[in-house]
Amino acid sequence: MKYKVKCDWCGKEIERYKCNIKKHNFCCKNCLANFSNKTKNPNGYNKLKDYSNMSKHFTQLNRQLNPTRMTSDVKFKLRCINLGKGEGKTYKKLFGRHEHRVIAEKILGRPLKSEEVVHHIDGNKTNNSESNLKIFPSQAEHARFHLEVRNTLLLLEPEEVMPKMKFIPHNYQFYAIEHIINNNAAGLFLDMGLGRQNDYNLNSVMGACL
């Protein structure tokens, strides 16, 4: 015996055997496609199927069906094959994770918190040696550290600044060197809060001080 049900997309009345009646019923494949389309049905598309933890399920399934596929040895070989093929513009990866964060966790002996920031001391983001990494509890502390370094550099002469540039300087370090070369007293005034926008009266201020 067939029962009458309505298509969940177009509302058309259709007949189905009791064993074929599901939570969602459709009169054709087009209605099924439209119902599951995020653009056409933004508020109800995800009701058709539970997509949560789908990747986790596939990971477990892959381990069961392909136990010899992604072993530690295979991952290491694939990593060796792909090393050095990039342009070197981003951080190094270690099995899909940023290498500097993995090494930082090794230093701390625990997983990093999401808000913790790993800083490269010499400015070289490819140098992930333990002695070159510094861990900050937050991005705010990281930014405060850079500000302190910038203010210190602005007080130094170029001859003292350059040896401290072990690798590629940050933009503010270039700015500091350029500014100090142009005016020996600029570092002192900048540290007092006088920025580049006040340079026009810097000479008059210095003249008054002399």
Secondary structure, DSSP 8 states (H G I E B T S, - for coil): -EEEEE-TTT--EEEEEGGG--SS--SSHHHHHHHT-TTT-TTTGGGSS--TTHHHHHHHHHHHH-TTTS-HHHHHHHHHHHTT-S-S-S--EETTEEHHHHHHHHHHTS---TT-EEEETTS-TT---GGGEEEESSHHHHHHHHHHHHHHHTTS-HHHHGGG--SS--HHHHHHHHHHHH-TTHHHHHHTT--GGGGGGHHHHHHHH-
